[in-house]
Amino acid sequence: MTVTSPKERISQNMDTMIQALAQELGQKESYVENVVRLLDEGNTIPFIARYRKELHGAMSDTVLRELETKLKYQRSLQERREEVLRSIESQEKLTPELTRAIAAAKTLAEVEDLYRPYKPKRRTRATVAREKGLEPLAAELFKQDGRDPQVLARQYLSKDVATVEEALAGASDIIAENISDDPAIRKELRQVMGRKAVVGSKAAKPEEDSVYRLYYEFSTPANRLQDHQILALNRGEKEGYLKVDLDLPGSDGQAVVCRHALKPGRYVSPFVKAAAEDAYDRLIAPAAQRELRSDLTDRAAEGAIANFALNLKPLLLQRPVKGAVTMGLDPGYRNGCKVAVVDATGRVLDTAVVYPTFSQRKKEEAQALLLGLIEKHKVRHIAIGNGTASRETEEMTAEMLKKAPGVSYMIVNEAGASVYSASPLGAEEFPDYDVNLRSAISIARRLQDPLAELVKIEPQAIGVGQYQHDMPQKRLTEALEGVVDDCVNAVGVDVNTASASLLRQVSGLNATTARNIVAYREEHGPFTGRRQLMNVPKLGPKAFQQCAGFLRVPESSELLDNTGVHPESYEAAGKLLNLMGLRKTGGHTGLVKRVENMGWERAAKICGVGVPTLRDIAAELEKPGRDPRDELPAPILRRDVLGMGDLKPGMVLTGTVRNVIDFGVFVDIGVHQDGLVHISQVTDRFIKHPSQVVRVGDVVQVAVLEVDEKRKRISLTMKGVPKEVRT
């Protein structure tokens, strides 16, 4: 039978792929098609999300990234289909039915199941039996027509097959392997096991206590396992504390195999039944166990990566504490507390090292020195790292601030600060400062502008996820770098003050063009207009198109250069101002309302753009140069300190959400040790995940449930607590 060539039988053409993506994402096919085209043309997600809204129906950057991920999967699936088809065709075993089945396969697992019978195998028992010429015997026995296996086997005795028993054993091996390669069996078994498998764990070292004690006697259906439980079991097993087993539904599994392998009717071949059970026990079940655990791990990893990304975004977009001289304290014991004072722009003014934990005298000396720096540089805020000796440093600071009216402090998450300070970038930025002092500088700057400072650190090191070191690092990096890019571009970047680290996250720029922008402004002075970016080496028309709208030039005489309006829309912005009878000067309060009164559709038609673009233009003209982070709640700055001993059940406190994970929310309530709001205490209604209610950086009110000083655990609740301060 003639089979069409690979080019003629594209297993899933672009139209089919777009239909599948549109259905999966709940989007119009035309929008999905436009996004695919824009991506293929080299446009970035931030650019597409912000400046091509009419083409995709104003999808968010999150949805666009999900579309991009699924598009990559669909394309890799299509490539694998073609590889499999070519391989089977080269064996001259490809049939129209098999071609259609591979074309209809919706997952890589289904494609691999169909390919399994034709996939080159390592040498197996069945391979040896085939080499001895026993495949015809296996085929005869599999007919299950009532003939005696002993009689049939005698016909296949040879110099390689000495006995009937040897012939039947070989035939059984061939039948078992053929059954195990049946894609229909594997597909049904995958479904059965997904419903009925049970995951259990026991202590590998019962005498040792560990963080995995909860899993020392643990058992639950696989389909009810939470993502954090899967990851905890995997890590506990890897570290040697747990023995994890997957109890497969043996009788149910064997029943599935026998139902497919045995012919319906009164006669049941005991020989084929035994071969089928052998196929399940020896070949299918072990592979299914590995596959199910792998699937569970992949699911948990994707969930953890999504949760990490969900937490990272609000952390990066925390409201900055601008316009104030800030002191950064990097606490420590043996090496002392490192001190850095930076001005309102982040420039280092002074540094020092104090030793407040050594003795009372050293503590008083430290306070005197810090008060001197506060007075000398007019410090208004102090940022204290939350690492080693943070508690003692906070107590010293709170005591000291009684003599410094108007000065406040805040505990800053220092995760990744040491990584940055020892990095080539840290050395490049501050070559004249010790590694430890660079950490203090970074901590101070994190309070002033979290986004600008945190982009210098690998997102994995920021620490707002769970089990991030157990994730597929490539996938984690892709997801988190996407979040960083989206955050940087959502805020916009001042081209005349931004570091190369911040600039490289701007749409269309990379490490080379970012460094070139910095070098250009150092040589020629501050940029005076967006068009001047075209003079930067290696920044061509395509890169300019992608980056221009996200770069701000406050020094420009063109008002729009300091807004999120893209240069391609300057003409439309001018038409809008003329339409409203306004001039291009400063902000125009009430502009959005005036356009609403006229009608967005009518105004957009006159200005020659779509309604989404016009809405963005009007918002930017109303508040040029605005920072979207300024609309977020201000961080909590403190002047006093509480200890765990000061906490009492029922006490209501204001805190900041530090981390949101599957089983709860960690809240900083100003006692150095974050408290946990278990998912059951987040709200009165049922929620699947705490992120449905809160996010990192939210300012919330919580009530103390229980305090365990010995184990350093604080249990909190948000149920029944006033919600006025929640965001």
C-alpha positions in Angstrom: 0.0 0.0 0.0 1.4 3.4 -1.0 2.0 5.8 1.9 2.3 9.6 1.4 5.6 11.3 2.1 6.3 13.1 5.3 5.9 16.5 3.7 2.4 15.5 2.4 1.2 14.2 5.7 2.0 17.1 8.1 0.6 15.5 11.3 -0.7 18.8 12.6 -0.6 21.8 10.3 -0.6 25.4 11.6 -4.3 25.8 11.4 -4.9 22.7 13.5 -2.3 23.9 16.0 -3.8 27.3 16.3 -7.3 25.8 16.8 -5.9 23.6 19.6 -4.1 26.5 21.3 -7.2 28.7 21.0 -9.4 26.1 22.6 -7.0 25.3 25.4 -6.5 29.0 26.3 -10.1 30.1 25.7 -9.0 32.7 23.1 -10.2 33.6 19.6 -8.3 31.7 16.8 -7.5 35.0 15.0 -5.9 36.4 18.2 -3.8 33.2 18.7 -2.8 33.3 15.0 -1.6 36.9 15.3 0.4 36.2 18.4 2.1 33.2 16.7 3.0 35.4 13.8 4.3 38.2 16.0 6.5 35.7 17.9 7.8 34.2 14.7 8.7 37.7 13.6 11.0 38.2 16.6 8.7 40.4 18.8 9.1 40.1 22.5 6.2 39.3 24.9 6.4 42.7 26.7 6.2 44.5 23.3 3.3 42.3 22.1 1.4 42.7 25.4 1.8 46.5 25.5 1.8 47.7 21.9 -0.1 45.1 19.9 -3.3 44.8 22.0 -5.6 45.2 19.0 -4.1 42.1 17.4 -4.5 39.8 20.4 -7.5 41.2 22.3 -5.4 42.7 25.1 -4.2 39.3 26.5 -2.1 39.8 29.6 1.7 39.1 29.6 1.0 36.0 31.7 -1.5 34.6 29.1 0.9 35.4 26.3 3.8 33.6 28.0 1.5 30.6 28.6 0.6 30.7 24.9 4.3 30.8 24.0 5.1 27.8 26.2 2.2 25.7 24.8 3.3 26.7 21.3 6.7 25.4 21.9 5.2 22.1 23.2 3.0 21.8 20.1 5.9 22.4 17.8 8.1 19.9 19.6 5.2 17.4 19.5 4.9 17.9 15.8 8.6 17.5 15.3 8.5 14.2 17.3 5.6 13.0 15.2 7.6 13.5 12.0 10.7 11.8 13.5 8.6 8.8 14.5 6.8 8.6 11.1 10.2 8.7 9.3 11.6 6.0 11.5 8.7 3.6 11.0 8.6 4.4 7.3 12.3 3.5 7.0 11.3 0.1 8.4 8.6 -0.3 5.7 6.0 -0.8 8.4 4.1 2.4 8.1 0.4 2.0 7.4 -2.4 4.6 6.7 -4.0 3.6 10.0 -0.8 4.1 12.0 -0.2 7.4 10.2 -3.6 8.7 11.3 -3.1 7.5 14.9 0.2 9.3 15.2 -1.3 12.4 13.6 -4.2 12.3 16.2 -1.9 11.8 19.2 -2.3 14.9 21.5 0.7 14.3 23.8 4.3 13.1 23.5 3.4 10.1 25.7 0.8 9.0 23.2 3.2 9.3 20.3 5.8 7.3 22.2 3.3 4.6 23.0 2.5 4.2 19.3 6.2 4.2 18.5 7.1 1.6 21.1 6.6 -1.5 19.0 8.8 -0.1 16.3 11.4 1.6 18.5 14.9 0.0 18.4 15.3 -2.0 21.6 18.2 -3.2 23.6 18.6 -7.0 23.6 15.8 -8.6 25.6 14.5 -12.1 26.3 12.0 -11.6 23.5 14.8 -10.6 21.1 16.7 -13.8 21.9 13.5 -15.9 21.3 12.9 -14.2 18.0 16.5 -15.0 16.9 15.7 -18.6 17.7 12.8 -18.5 15.2 10.0 -18.6 17.8 8.0 -15.6 16.6 5.7 -17.8 14.4 5.0 -20.0 17.5 4.1 -17.0 19.5 1.7 -15.8 16.8 0.1 -19.3 16.6 -0.4 -19.4 20.4 -1.8 -15.9 20.5 -4.6 -16.9 18.2 -6.1 -18.7 21.2 -8.0 -21.2 19.1 -7.9 -24.1 21.6 -4.9 -26.0 20.2 -2.5 -27.6 22.6 0.6 -25.4 23.2 2.7 -28.5 23.8 1.8 -29.9 20.4 2.4 -26.6 18.6 5.8 -26.2 20.4 7.1 -29.5 19.2 7.1 -28.1 15.6 9.7 -25.5 16.5 12.3 -27.6 18.1 15.8 -27.1 16.6 19.4 -27.0 17.5 18.8 -23.7 19.2 15.6 -24.9 20.9 16.2 -28.2 22.6 13.0 -28.7 24.5 9.3 -27.9 24.4 9.6 -26.0 27.7 12.3 -23.8 26.1 10.1 -23.1 23.0 7.1 -22.2 25.1 9.2 -20.0 27.4 10.5 -18.1 24.4 7.1 -17.7 22.9 5.8 -16.5 26.2 8.5 -13.8 26.3 7.6 -12.7 22.8 3.8 -12.5 23.6 4.6 -10.6 26.9 6.7 -8.0 25.1 4.1 -7.6 22.3 1.4 -7.1 24.9 3.6 -4.6 26.8 4.1 -2.6 23.6 0.3 -2.3 22.9 -0.5 1.5 23.0 -4.2 0.9 23.9 -3.2 -1.1 27.0 -0.7 1.5 28.1 -3.2 4.3 27.6 -5.9 2.6 29.6 -3.5 1.6 32.4 -2.3 5.1 32.7 -5.8 6.2 33.4 -6.5 3.4 35.9 -3.3 4.1 37.8 -3.9 7.8 37.8 -7.2 7.0 39.6 -6.2 4.2 41.9 -2.5 4.2 42.6 -1.5 5.0 46.2 1.7 6.7 47.3 3.2 5.8 50.6 6.4 6.5 52.6 8.2 5.3 55.7 11.2 6.4 57.7 14.5 5.2 56.3 16.1 6.3 59.7 13.3 6.0 62.2 15.6 6.9 65.1 16.4 10.3 63.5 14.1 13.3 63.7 13.9 15.5 60.7 11.7 18.0 58.8 10.2 14.9 57.1 8.7 13.4 60.3 5.2 14.1 58.9 6.0 11.5 56.1 7.5 8.8 58.4 4.1 6.9 58.2 2.3 8.4 55.2 -0.1 7.1 52.6 -2.5 8.8 50.2 -4.0 8.3 46.8 -1.7 9.6 44.1 -4.4 11.8 42.6 -4.9 13.5 45.9 -1.3 14.4 46.5 -0.6 18.1 46.9 2.4 19.5 44.9 4.3 20.4 48.1 3.8 16.8 49.4 5.3 15.3 46.2 8.3 17.6 46.3 8.8 16.8 50.1 8.6 13.1 49.4 11.1 13.3 46.6 13.6 15.4 48.6 13.2 13.2 51.7 13.9 10.2 49.6 16.9 11.9 47.9 18.4 12.9 51.3 17.9 9.3 52.7 15.3 10.1 55.3 12.3 8.4 53.5 11.5 5.3 51.6 8.8 6.0 49.1 6.8 3.4 47.3 4.0 3.5 44.8 1.3 0.9 45.3 -0.2 0.1 41.9 -3.6 -1.5 41.6 -2.2 -4.9 40.7 -5.4 -6.8 40.2 -7.0 -3.9 38.3 -3.8 -3.6 36.2 -3.7 -7.2 35.3 -7.4 -7.1 34.5 -6.8 -4.3 31.9 -4.0 -6.3 30.3 -6.0 -9.6 30.2 -9.1 -7.8 28.8 -7.0 -6.6 25.9 -4.9 -9.7 25.4 -7.5 -12.5 25.8 -10.0 -13.3 23.2 -13.6 -13.0 24.3 -15.5 -16.3 24.5 -15.8 -19.4 26.6 -12.3 -20.6 26.1 -9.5 -18.8 27.9 -6.0 -19.7 27.0 -4.1 -20.3 30.3 -0.8 -19.9 28.4 -1.7 -16.4 27.0 -3.2 -15.4 30.3 0.0 -16.3 32.1 2.0 -14.4 29.4 -0.3 -11.4 29.9 0.2 -11.4 33.7 3.9 -11.7 33.2 3.8 -8.7 30.8 2.1 -6.7 33.5 4.3 -7.8 36.4 7.7 -7.8 34.7 7.4 -5.2 31.9 4.4 -2.9 32.3 4.1 -2.3 36.1 7.7 -1.2 36.7 7.6 1.2 33.7 4.2 2.5 34.8 5.5 3.2 38.3 8.5 5.2 37.0 6.2 7.0 34.5 3.6 7.9 37.2 6.2 9.2 39.6 7.8 11.2 36.8 4.4 12.6 35.9 3.7 13.5 39.5 7.1 15.2 39.8 6.6 17.1 36.6 3.2 18.3 37.7 4.5 19.4 41.1 7.5 21.1 39.5 5.2 23.1 37.1 3.0 24.0 40.1 6.0 25.1 42.1 7.5 27.1 39.2 4.1 28.8 38.7 3.9 29.6 42.4 7.5 31.0 42.4 6.7 33.2 39.4 3.4 34.3 41.1 5.4 35.4 44.2 8.3 36.9 42.4 6.2 39.4 40.5 4.8 41.4 43.5 8.1 41.1 45.2 9.8 42.9 42.3 7.0 45.4 42.0 7.2 46.4 45.7 6.7 50.1 46.2 10.1 51.8 46.4 11.0 54.1 49.3 12.3 57.0 47.1 14.0 60.3 47.8 15.7 59.6 51.1 19.2 58.9 52.3 19.3 55.3 53.4 21.5 53.3 55.7 22.0 49.6 55.0 22.9 47.1 57.8 24.2 43.7 56.9 24.1 41.9 60.3 26.8 39.4 61.4 28.4 38.0 64.5 32.1 37.2 64.1 32.7 39.6 61.1 30.5 42.3 62.6 27.7 44.3 61.1 28.5 45.9 57.8 27.2 49.5 57.3 26.6 51.5 54.1 25.0 54.9 53.6 23.7 55.7 50.2 22.1 58.9 48.9 18.6 59.2 47.4 20.0 58.0 44.0 21.8 55.0 45.5 25.3 56.5 45.4 27.5 55.4 48.3 28.3 58.1 50.8 29.9 56.2 53.6 30.7 52.7 54.9 31.7 51.2 58.3 31.8 48.0 60.3 30.5 47.8 63.9 30.4 45.0 66.4 27.2 45.4 68.5 27.0 41.7 69.5 30.5 41.5 71.0 29.7 43.3 74.3 27.7 46.1 75.9 30.6 48.5 75.3 30.9 47.5 71.7 27.1 47.9 71.3 27.3 51.4 72.7 30.2 52.2 70.4 28.2 50.9 67.4 25.2 53.0 68.3 27.4 56.2 68.7 29.0 55.6 65.3 25.7 55.0 63.6 24.1 58.0 65.2 27.1 60.0 63.9 26.5 58.8 60.4 22.8 59.5 60.6 23.5 63.1 61.7 26.2 63.6 59.1 24.3 62.3 56.1 20.8 63.1 57.2 19.7 59.5 57.1 15.9 59.0 57.1 15.6 55.2 56.7 17.5 52.1 57.8 17.3 48.8 56.0 18.3 45.8 58.0 19.1 42.4 56.4 17.1 39.5 57.7 20.0 37.0 58.0 22.3 36.0 60.8 22.3 38.3 63.8 19.3 40.2 62.4 17.4 40.0 65.6 20.2 41.5 67.7 20.8 44.2 65.1 17.1 45.1 65.0 17.0 45.4 68.8 20.1 47.7 68.8 18.6 49.8 66.1 15.2 50.2 67.8 17.0 51.3 71.0 19.2 53.7 69.1 16.3 55.3 67.2 15.0 56.7 70.5 17.8 59.2 70.1 17.1 59.8 66.4 13.6 61.3 65.9 12.2 60.9 62.4 14.3 58.0 61.5 12.7 54.6 60.9 13.8 51.1 59.9 12.6 48.1 57.9 13.7 44.5 57.8 14.7 43.7 54.2 14.9 40.2 52.7 18.6 39.8 52.0 18.3 36.6 50.0 20.8 36.7 47.2 22.7 39.7 48.5 25.8 37.7 49.3 25.6 36.1 45.8 25.5 39.5 44.2 28.3 40.9 46.4 30.7 38.1 45.4 29.7 38.2 41.7 31.6 39.7 38.9 28.8 42.3 38.6 29.2 43.3 42.2 33.0 43.7 41.7 32.4 45.7 38.6 30.0 48.1 40.2 31.9 48.5 43.5 35.6 47.6 42.9 36.8 49.7 45.8 34.6 48.1 48.4 35.0 44.8 50.3 32.6 41.9 49.4 30.8 42.3 52.8 30.3 46.0 52.3 28.7 45.4 48.9 26.0 43.4 50.7 25.2 46.4 52.9 25.0 48.6 49.9 22.7 46.2 48.1 20.4 46.0 51.2 20.1 49.8 51.4 19.3 50.0 47.7 16.7 47.2 48.0 14.7 49.5 50.2 15.0 52.4 47.8 14.2 50.5 44.6 13.6 46.8 45.0 13.3 46.2 41.2 16.5 47.9 40.2 18.5 46.0 42.8 16.9 42.5 42.6 17.4 42.2 38.8 21.1 41.9 39.5 20.5 38.6 41.3 19.5 35.3 39.8 15.7 35.0 40.5 16.2 31.5 42.0 18.3 33.1 44.8 15.6 35.5 45.9 13.8 32.8 47.9 10.1 33.3 47.5 9.2 29.8 46.3 9.4 26.3 47.6 11.9 23.5 46.6 13.3 25.8 43.9 16.6 23.8 43.9 14.6 20.6 43.0 13.1 22.2 39.9 14.2 21.6 36.3 16.6 24.6 36.3 16.2 25.5 32.6 12.4 25.7 32.9 12.6 27.6 36.2 15.0 30.1 34.8 12.9 30.7 31.7 9.8 31.2 33.8 11.4 33.5 36.3 13.4 35.6 33.7 10.1 36.1 31.9 8.6 37.5 35.1 11.6 39.8 35.6 11.3 41.0 32.0 7.5 41.7 32.4 8.1 43.6 35.7 10.9 45.8 34.3 9.0 46.7 31.2 5.7 47.3 33.1 7.5 49.9 35.2 9.7 51.4 32.5 13.4 52.4 32.8 15.1 55.7 33.0 17.7 55.4 30.2 20.0 58.0 31.9 20.2 56.4 35.3 19.6 52.7 34.8 22.4 50.2 35.3 23.3 47.8 32.5 21.8 45.0 34.6 18.4 46.8 34.6 18.7 47.8 30.9 19.4 44.3 29.7 15.9 43.3 31.0 14.2 45.8 28.7 12.4 44.4 25.7 14.7 44.2 22.7 17.9 44.7 24.6 20.6 42.2 25.6 23.7 42.4 27.7 25.7 43.9 24.8 23.3 46.6 23.8 22.7 47.5 27.5 26.4 48.0 28.1 26.6 50.0 24.9 23.8 52.3 26.1 25.7 53.0 29.4 29.0 53.5 27.4 27.3 55.9 25.0 25.8 58.1 27.8 29.1 58.1 29.6 30.9 59.3 26.4 28.2 61.7 25.1 26.3 62.7 28.2 22.7 62.0 29.1 20.3 61.1 26.3 18.1 64.0 25.3 15.6 62.0 23.2 14.5 58.5 22.4 15.6 58.8 18.7 19.1 59.2 20.0 19.1 55.5 20.9 19.4 54.8 17.2 23.0 56.0 17.5 24.0 53.3 20.0 26.2 50.7 18.5 24.4 47.4 17.6 21.0 48.8 18.5 19.2 48.5 15.1 15.7 49.4 14.0 14.1 46.1 15.3 15.7 46.5 18.7 14.6 50.2 18.8 11.1 49.2 17.9 11.0 46.7 20.8 12.7 48.8 23.5 11.7 52.5 22.7 8.4 52.5 24.5 9.9 51.1 27.7 12.8 53.5 28.0 12.1 56.9 29.6 14.1 60.1 28.9 13.1 62.7 31.5 15.6 65.1 30.0 13.9 65.2 26.6 12.1 68.2 25.4 9.5 65.8 23.9 7.0 65.1 26.7 6.1 61.7 25.2 9.7 60.5 25.6 9.1 60.3 29.3 5.9 58.2 29.0 4.9 54.7 28.0 3.6 56.0 24.6 5.5 54.3 21.8 7.2 56.6 19.2 5.0 54.9 16.5 2.0 56.4 18.4 3.3 59.9 18.8 1.2 61.2 15.9 -2.0 59.6 17.4 -1.1 61.2 20.8 -0.8 64.6 19.1 -4.2 64.1 17.4 -5.8 63.2 20.7 -4.6 66.3 22.4 -5.7 68.4 19.5 -9.1 66.7 19.5 -9.4 67.6 23.2 -8.2 71.1 22.7 -5.1 70.5 24.8 -1.4 71.3 24.5 1.5 68.9 25.0 2.5 70.2 28.4 2.7 68.2 31.7 -0.2 66.0 32.8 -3.8 66.5 31.8 -5.9 65.6 34.7 -9.3 64.3 33.6 -8.2 63.5 30.1 -9.5 59.9 30.3 -12.9 61.1 31.5 -13.1 63.6 28.6 -12.4 60.9 26.0 -15.0 58.7 27.7 -17.5 61.5 27.3 -16.7 61.7 23.6 -16.7 57.9 23.1 -13.6 55.7 22.8 -14.6 54.3 19.4 -15.2 57.7 17.9 -12.0 59.2 19.3 -9.9 56.1 18.3 -11.2 56.3 14.7 -10.2 60.0 14.5 -6.8 59.4 15.9 -6.2 56.4 13.7 -5.5 53.7 16.4 -7.4 51.0 18.1 -9.4 51.6 21.4 -6.9 49.7 23.6 -4.0 51.7 22.3 -5.9 55.0 22.7 -6.8 54.1 26.3 -3.1 53.6 27.0 -2.1 56.8 25.4 -4.7 58.8 27.3 -3.6 57.2 30.6 0.0 58.1 29.9 -0.8 61.7 28.9 -2.9 62.1 32.1 0.1 61.1 34.3 3.3 61.4 32.3 6.4 59.8 34.0 4.2 57.9 36.5 5.6 54.9 38.3 2.8 52.2 38.6 4.4 51.0 41.8 3.5 54.3 43.6 -0.1 53.1 43.6 0.8 50.1 45.8 0.6 50.2 49.6 3.7 51.7 51.3 6.0 49.3 53.1 5.8 49.2 56.9 8.6 51.2 58.4 9.1 50.7 62.2 10.7 52.4 65.1 10.3 49.8 67.8 10.7 46.0 68.0 8.7 43.1 69.5 10.1 39.8 70.6 8.3 36.4 70.4 7.8 36.6 74.2 5.7 39.8 73.7 3.2 37.9 71.5 0.0 36.7 73.1 -2.9 34.7 71.5 -5.5 37.1 70.2 -3.1 40.0 69.6 -3.8 41.7 66.3 -0.8 42.9 64.3 -0.1 44.5 61.0 2.4 42.6 58.8 3.8 42.2 55.3 3.4 39.0 53.3 6.8 37.5 52.6 6.0 34.3 50.9 2.9 32.5 49.6 3.1 28.7 49.2 0.8 25.8 48.8 -0.1 25.3 52.4 -0.1 28.9 53.7 1.3 32.4 53.9 4.4 33.6 55.8 3.9 37.1 57.3 6.5 39.4 58.7 5.0 40.9 61.9 8.1 42.6 63.2 9.5 39.9 65.5 12.3 38.7 63.2 10.6 35.3 62.9 7.9 35.2 60.2 4.5 33.8 61.3 2.6 31.2 59.3 -1.1 31.7 58.3 -2.1 28.1 57.4 -4.3 27.9 54.3 -7.2 27.0 56.5 -6.8 30.3 58.4 -6.5 32.6 55.4 -10.2 33.2 54.8 -13.6 31.8 55.8 -14.4 30.5 52.3 -12.8 27.5 50.6 -9.7 28.3 48.5 -7.5 26.0 46.5 -4.4 28.2 47.0 -3.6 31.1 49.3 -2.7 33.2 46.2 -6.4 33.5 45.6 -6.5 35.9 48.5 -3.0 37.4 49.1 0.2 38.0 47.3 3.8 38.8 48.3 4.2 42.4 49.5 0.6 42.7 50.7 0.1 44.6 54.0 -2.3 42.5 56.1 -3.7 42.4 59.6 -3.4 39.1 61.4 -4.2 37.7 64.9 -1.9 35.5 66.9 -3.2 32.0 67.4 -0.2 30.3 69.1 3.5 31.0 69.9 6.0 28.2 70.3 9.3 30.0 71.3 11.2 26.7 71.6 10.6 25.7 68.0 10.4 29.3 66.9 7.0 29.0 65.4 4.2 31.5 65.3 0.7 30.5 64.1 -1.4 33.3 62.8 -4.9 33.8 61.4 -6.6 36.2 59.0 -10.1 34.9 59.7 -12.3 37.3 61.6 -9.6 40.0 61.4 -10.5 43.5 59.9 -9.4 43.6 56.3 -9.1 47.4 55.8 -5.4 47.3 55.2 -5.3 44.3 52.8 -4.6 45.2 49.2 
